Amino acid sequence: MAKHSQQDIAEEGELFCTHIGGSATLEGVMMRGKLNWAVAVRCEDGSIYVEEHDLPDPSTRPGWMRWPIIRGCVSFAESMVLAYRALDIASEHAFDFEDEKEDSGAPADNDGASTGDDADKQGDSGMGIAMVISVCIGVLLGVGIFVAVPLFLTNLLVGELSADNSLEWNIVEALLRITVLIAYVGGVGLIPDMARMYGYHGAEHQSIHCFEHGLPLTPENAAKFSRLHVRCGTAFLVMTVGVALILHAVVPVGAWAEALGLEGIVRSLFVFCSRLVMLPIVAGVSYEVTVKWAGSHPDNPLVKIALWPGLQMQRLTTRKADPGMLECAIEALKRVDSRERAAAEEIEGVEEPAAELAESAA
């Protein structure tokens, strides 16, 4: 059978759907479950560094945080924070900074990390501040690139948003937003380091496919599967464009601007602020579609139609992974799966069905 046909078959017929997901990092993969998350990073000496952390107990959350729409916003924010934490861990271990630490005169242990309680506390504090700054900068850049730029270009092409041109204006804005998104992810993929991250993104998907098929988690088995997956942040981003188009077309922002007598830059700022206000709703609805509905019914024909654009975008944000990349993804996945199986055995005295299918992978 041809290789292409084997991959097409590999995309179908998962024995079960898992909630485990993740993201690519510098030279590694982060996987997240219900109880913990783990990141596996390929070090310069060829070894794999694995680090895992607990997640807050979901049962301790306020009930309103589990409401539809709201839970999507919460999950999106948490995913961003975890992705940044994983990137920070990866950057620390993927590249050898031991020489730099020695040159600076800082005492180091066998792993090249600074020693001493005061140094650790200062490092943790500085890391937290740096992470907050990085997240804020990332959010600002995202809003600027994917909200402000399409809005500005639409004003140039169509004119100011009004009650009369609302449908045309929103369609042009959506087309420009998806164009900017495609140009951005395609351009970033031309950078060598980011191209490797796209490979690790593919490794994440391939290893999860392998897990969902109930096969032993090995690079050889994972390599048989597609690098595309319905439960992907890329599919989520593309879905937000469609959801935003519908929501913006329904909410009469142009009519409100006219009723308030807003003109010029003031009207543009009003439209921009309306987009920001509606972002949580857009993110929440997109989460319900791509994660809750599509993730639970991947073989549903309507799911395939709804997620087809996002799957095609993944052809830009993923690469076919090499065996080394798959090893990293598998190591992170094993840590998460092992923790959940152990918790299930402790509480119920029996393994969960999904864990039984992947028992040989542990």
Order of alpha helices (4+ residues) and beta strands (2+ residues): alpha-beta-beta-beta-beta-alpha-alpha-alpha-alpha-alpha-alpha-alpha-alpha-alpha-alpha-alpha-alpha-alpha
